[in-house]
Amino acid sequence: MTIDDPRLEHRLEGGLDELGLRVDQARRDRLLALVGLLHKWNRAYNLTAVRVPEEMVTKHLLDSAAVLPFVSGPTVLDVGAGPGLPGLVLAILAPELRVTLLDSNGKKVRFQRQAVMELGLTNVTPVQARVEAFAPPAGGFDQVISRAFASLQDFVALSESLPSVDGQWLAMKGPAVEDELGGLPDDVVPVACHELAVPFEAGSRRLVILERTHTIQGRP
């Protein structure tokens, strides 16, 4: 299958429609160009275990896009972003977001930078650093998201200083996430757990949203 195979665009369009996302042609073209870059770089740098472009549309683009309704930002930090997922997809779909991609792997951050340049994304900042050593900007991030980065307990512990005072953690997890909820700090609690139906994907995906207790108590 080639990157310009019409089946890729058909799958992307069908998946976005199934997710209820209205995406113009320019953004769809950028998403498909991202798949092309991933496929090209993957042959030399092993960025992802997914090798087939059509599967990349499902497992990377649509999987990332499924969380968009819960991402309001406007500042978003993607922790353990790898080749930039879900952050690059979210930044393409919602240009009003300001997305920072954080990863310690040099080759993956180099790919992020190349993708940002080639796709003309002005709302994305790649950063190479370990999460525990990363100094957030003043005020922190409105939302900190991860996609299969670590357990909920480790995700929160390592990124404790990164959300803003009233910020959220968004953890993209598998179906067994309930087993991880018991290890959270006393001042961090789940406020929502959404079942995500990823088009063309048989497995289930959960999005767990966490907040500090004082954020909840401070609401009217």
One Martini backbone bead per residue (centre of mass of N, CA, C, O) as a GRO file, in nm:
protein
  220
    1MET     BB    1   0.096   0.036   0.023
    2THR     BB    2   0.041   0.363  -0.032
    3ILE     BB    3   0.006   0.683   0.083
    4ASP     BB    4  -0.190   0.758  -0.180
    5ASP     BB    5  -0.399   0.574  -0.102
    6PRO     BB    6  -0.746   0.595  -0.092
    7ARG     BB    7  -0.789   0.416   0.164
    8LEU     BB    8  -0.682   0.614   0.371
    9GLU     BB    9  -0.887   0.842   0.332
   10HIS     BB   10  -1.136   0.668   0.378
   11ARG     BB   11  -1.069   0.586   0.668
   12LEU     BB   12  -1.045   0.866   0.788
   13GLU     BB   13  -1.323   0.976   0.714
   14GLY     BB   14  -1.489   0.752   0.849
   15GLY     BB   15  -1.372   0.789   1.136
   16LEU     BB   16  -1.444   1.087   1.182
   17ASP     BB   17  -1.746   1.049   1.143
   18GLU     BB   18  -1.782   0.843   1.377
   19LEU     BB   19  -1.671   1.070   1.588
   20GLY     BB   20  -1.801   1.357   1.499
   21LEU     BB   21  -1.584   1.495   1.302
   22ARG     BB   22  -1.522   1.808   1.154
   23VAL     BB   23  -1.297   1.800   0.872
   24ASP     BB   24  -1.102   1.949   0.675
   25GLN     BB   25  -0.892   1.903   0.410
   26ALA     BB   26  -0.633   2.026   0.531
   27ARG     BB   27  -0.630   1.843   0.787
   28ARG     BB   28  -0.638   1.571   0.645
   29ASP     BB   29  -0.373   1.611   0.491
   30ARG     BB   30  -0.196   1.631   0.744
   31LEU     BB   31  -0.257   1.354   0.859
   32LEU     BB   32  -0.151   1.194   0.611
   33ALA     BB   33   0.134   1.317   0.623
   34LEU     BB   34   0.203   1.193   0.897
   35VAL     BB   35   0.194   0.903   0.801
   36GLY     BB   36   0.417   0.934   0.591
   37LEU     BB   37   0.640   1.006   0.795
   38LEU     BB   38   0.621   0.759   0.974
   39HIS     BB   39   0.679   0.551   0.753
   40LYS     BB   40   0.956   0.661   0.668
   41TRP     BB   41   1.101   0.665   0.953
   42ASN     BB   42   1.044   0.369   1.051
   43ARG     BB   43   1.257   0.220   0.871
   44ALA     BB   44   1.506   0.357   1.049
   45TYR     BB   45   1.379   0.427   1.371
   46ASN     BB   46   1.151   0.279   1.516
   47LEU     BB   47   0.883   0.445   1.634
   48THR     BB   48   0.680   0.201   1.558
   49ALA     BB   49   0.503  -0.104   1.548
   50VAL     BB   50   0.349   0.025   1.327
   51ARG     BB   51   0.366  -0.041   0.964
   52VAL     BB   52   0.086   0.011   0.848
   53PRO     BB   53  -0.081   0.277   0.729
   54GLU     BB   54  -0.373   0.186   0.789
   55GLU     BB   55  -0.311   0.133   1.093
   56MET     BB   56  -0.219   0.422   1.160
   57VAL     BB   57  -0.491   0.553   1.128
   58THR     BB   58  -0.617   0.397   1.363
   59LYS     BB   59  -0.385   0.376   1.604
   60HIS     BB   60  -0.320   0.699   1.580
   61LEU     BB   61  -0.528   0.898   1.469
   62LEU     BB   62  -0.806   0.791   1.587
   63ASP     BB   63  -0.715   0.746   1.875
   64SER     BB   64  -0.644   1.045   1.921
   65ALA     BB   65  -0.916   1.178   1.824
   66ALA     BB   66  -1.112   1.055   2.048
   67VAL     BB   67  -1.020   1.289   2.274
   68LEU     BB   68  -1.100   1.578   2.176
   69PRO     BB   69  -1.369   1.644   2.344
   70PHE     BB   70  -1.161   1.660   2.621
   71VAL     BB   71  -0.993   1.895   2.479
   72SER     BB   72  -0.932   2.246   2.586
   73GLY     BB   73  -0.721   2.374   2.742
   74PRO     BB   74  -0.496   2.550   2.570
   75THR     BB   75  -0.282   2.394   2.736
   76VAL     BB   76  -0.070   2.114   2.628
   77LEU     BB   77   0.070   1.809   2.762
   78ASP     BB   78   0.275   1.553   2.617
   79VAL     BB   79   0.354   1.262   2.776
   80GLY     BB   80   0.533   1.051   2.620
   81ALA     BB   81   0.500   1.110   2.293
   82GLY     BB   82   0.710   1.021   2.110
   83PRO     BB   83   0.610   1.089   1.780
   84GLY     BB   84   0.336   1.266   1.875
   85LEU     BB   85   0.127   1.092   2.067
   86PRO     BB   86  -0.151   1.291   2.036
   87GLY     BB   87  -0.050   1.589   1.985
   88LEU     BB   88  -0.042   1.628   1.673
   89VAL     BB   89  -0.337   1.562   1.619
   90LEU     BB   90  -0.461   1.781   1.802
   91ALA     BB   91  -0.318   2.024   1.661
   92ILE     BB   92  -0.454   1.980   1.387
   93LEU     BB   93  -0.761   1.976   1.478
   94ALA     BB   94  -0.670   2.217   1.708
   95PRO     BB   95  -0.519   2.518   1.656
   96GLU     BB   96  -0.582   2.656   1.946
   97LEU     BB   97  -0.380   2.484   2.053
   98ARG     BB   98  -0.103   2.439   2.293
   99VAL     BB   99   0.159   2.215   2.220
  100THR     BB  100   0.352   1.989   2.418
  101LEU     BB  101   0.631   1.775   2.355
  102LEU     BB  102   0.737   1.494   2.564
  103ASP     BB  103   1.073   1.350   2.542
  104SER     BB  104   1.380   1.147   2.579
  105ASN     BB  105   1.391   1.063   2.279
  106GLY     BB  106   1.576   1.173   2.024
  107LYS     BB  107   1.447   1.047   1.762
  108LYS     BB  108   1.154   1.134   1.832
  109VAL     BB  109   1.207   1.440   1.850
  110ARG     BB  110   1.311   1.471   1.564
  111PHE     BB  111   1.047   1.394   1.437
  112GLN     BB  112   0.873   1.612   1.555
  113ARG     BB  113   1.029   1.849   1.423
  114GLN     BB  114   0.982   1.761   1.133
  115ALA     BB  115   0.675   1.764   1.142
  116VAL     BB  116   0.637   2.058   1.218
  117MET     BB  117   0.775   2.168   0.966
  118GLU     BB  118   0.625   2.012   0.729
  119LEU     BB  119   0.324   2.093   0.851
  120GLY     BB  120   0.313   2.386   0.975
  121LEU     BB  121   0.333   2.398   1.301
  122THR     BB  122   0.271   2.670   1.540
  123ASN     BB  123   0.140   2.486   1.808
  124VAL     BB  124   0.429   2.334   1.848
  125THR     BB  125   0.650   2.189   2.116
  126PRO     BB  126   0.941   2.031   2.129
  127VAL     BB  127   1.081   1.813   2.397
  128GLN     BB  128   1.390   1.710   2.548
  129ALA     BB  129   1.293   1.513   2.833
  130ARG     BB  130   1.243   1.434   3.142
  131VAL     BB  131   0.970   1.462   3.329
  132GLU     BB  132   1.118   1.509   3.615
  133ALA     BB  133   1.307   1.754   3.464
  134PHE     BB  134   1.072   1.932   3.386
  135ALA     BB  135   1.005   2.277   3.334
  136PRO     BB  136   0.749   2.460   3.365
  137PRO     BB  137   0.566   2.701   3.305
  138ALA     BB  138   0.413   2.948   3.423
  139GLY     BB  139   0.130   2.778   3.573
  140GLY     BB  140   0.129   2.566   3.369
  141PHE     BB  141  -0.102   2.323   3.261
  142ASP     BB  142  -0.422   2.254   3.181
  143GLN     BB  143  -0.318   1.983   3.029
  144VAL     BB  144  -0.225   1.635   3.090
  145ILE     BB  145  -0.113   1.390   2.859
  146SER     BB  146  -0.147   1.027   2.799
  147ARG     BB  147  -0.012   0.734   2.606
  148ALA     BB  148   0.097   0.470   2.744
  149PHE     BB  149   0.320   0.561   2.967
  150ALA     BB  150   0.182   0.477   3.252
  151SER     BB  151   0.080   0.456   3.535
  152LEU     BB  152  -0.117   0.649   3.715
  153GLN     BB  153   0.076   0.685   3.952
  154ASP     BB  154   0.328   0.766   3.781
  155PHE     BB  155   0.211   0.993   3.618
  156VAL     BB  156   0.149   1.178   3.861
  157ALA     BB  157   0.422   1.175   4.008
  158LEU     BB  158   0.600   1.284   3.762
  159SER     BB  159   0.366   1.534   3.697
  160GLU     BB  160   0.278   1.709   3.949
  161SER     BB  161   0.404   2.009   3.844
  162LEU     BB  162   0.247   2.059   3.552
  163PRO     BB  163  -0.012   2.141   3.634
  164SER     BB  164  -0.223   2.346   3.712
  165VAL     BB  165  -0.407   2.421   3.977
  166ASP     BB  166  -0.675   2.347   3.771
  167GLY     BB  167  -0.581   2.098   3.642
  168GLN     BB  168  -0.533   1.812   3.419
  169TRP     BB  169  -0.550   1.464   3.380
  170LEU     BB  170  -0.493   1.255   3.081
  171ALA     BB  171  -0.566   0.903   3.046
  172MET     BB  172  -0.474   0.661   2.817
  173LYS     BB  173  -0.639   0.347   2.835
  174GLY     BB  174  -0.730   0.050   2.919
  175PRO     BB  175  -0.971  -0.170   3.056
  176ALA     BB  176  -0.781  -0.205   3.342
  177VAL     BB  177  -0.779   0.077   3.508
  178GLU     BB  178  -0.909   0.016   3.788
  179ASP     BB  179  -0.643  -0.114   3.912
  180GLU     BB  180  -0.503   0.195   3.939
  181LEU     BB  181  -0.679   0.381   4.136
  182GLY     BB  182  -0.552   0.303   4.428
  183GLY     BB  183  -0.255   0.468   4.378
  184LEU     BB  184  -0.343   0.743   4.448
  185PRO     BB  185  -0.336   1.027   4.570
  186ASP     BB  186  -0.534   1.196   4.795
  187ASP     BB  187  -0.536   1.477   4.600
  188VAL     BB  188  -0.621   1.265   4.367
  189VAL     BB  189  -0.898   1.238   4.132
  190PRO     BB  190  -1.147   1.098   3.966
  191VAL     BB  191  -1.399   1.258   3.737
  192ALA     BB  192  -1.355   1.060   3.482
  193CYS     BB  193  -1.480   0.783   3.255
  194HIS     BB  194  -1.417   0.708   2.919
  195GLU     BB  195  -1.551   0.550   2.651
  196LEU     BB  196  -1.370   0.455   2.359
  197ALA     BB  197  -1.452   0.448   2.013
  198VAL     BB  198  -1.248   0.309   1.781
  199PRO     BB  199  -1.227   0.299   1.468
  200PHE     BB  200  -1.145  -0.026   1.356
  201GLU     BB  201  -1.136  -0.116   1.670
  202ALA     BB  202  -1.170  -0.373   1.898
  203GLY     BB  203  -1.055  -0.245   2.121
  204SER     BB  204  -1.046  -0.083   2.424
  205ARG     BB  205  -1.091   0.260   2.553
  206ARG     BB  206  -0.970   0.484   2.805
  207LEU     BB  207  -1.060   0.793   2.978
  208VAL     BB  208  -0.886   0.953   3.237
  209ILE     BB  209  -0.986   1.204   3.472
  210LEU     BB  210  -0.788   1.427   3.667
  211GLU     BB  211  -0.793   1.583   3.998
  212ARG     BB  212  -0.778   1.798   4.236
  213THR     BB  213  -0.956   1.842   4.519
  214HIS     BB  214  -0.957   2.160   4.529
  215THR     BB  215  -1.099   2.196   4.259
  216ILE     BB  216  -1.369   2.068   4.337
  217GLN     BB  217  -1.423   2.233   4.604
  218GLY     BB  218  -1.417   2.523   4.441
  219ARG     BB  219  -1.681   2.461   4.329
  220PRO     BB  220  -2.022   2.548   4.307
   0.00000   0.00000   0.00000
